[in-house]
Amino acid sequence: MMKKMSGMHWIGWILLVIGGLNWGLVGAFNYNLVDSIFGEGSTIGRIIYVLVGLAALWMIGGHFMKKGDGMMNKPGMPTDREPTV
């Protein structure tokens, strides 16, 4: 059963999709969608880039900090859960 995503999680995913698509366009076609919409070097474009970067950090941090699913609960890693018998 999937958990419902929070508002911040949705915003993070949307920003990551925007950033990923933009980088894909830059790499494949040398076309920067954000710059073409808001102007090259514009303040709003720079804000979008910062938000995409922060969203990536937020999602990475959320992935590793999830209780029960993160890196700290892999076999051989310490855990705060009681052992099951």
Steps between C-alpha positions, in 0.01 A plus 500: 500500500643839400515787744340830403763761410510827692472840331875557534567161344280586200669838457839332519406246232356769271817709532718194434299418187533861378875492565544159341308593187691827470838323532387240247412775252834674565695179446310373198418821313700778671163659585442647847124514558524701823717765333275512195190560715642744756803644317865403526643585843166636628432517872199270476704249298771499765236454771364198310849349477552551875159345576580198281832455684333530840233252392772252405663538841160468670421179311845350561477583871149360520606178333783434744313615809186290450458269794503140388589567137823701511864400477532467876273194501688290247631162618801541723419864586396604850130553557288637784233232456467211740600165353211269414501147626 
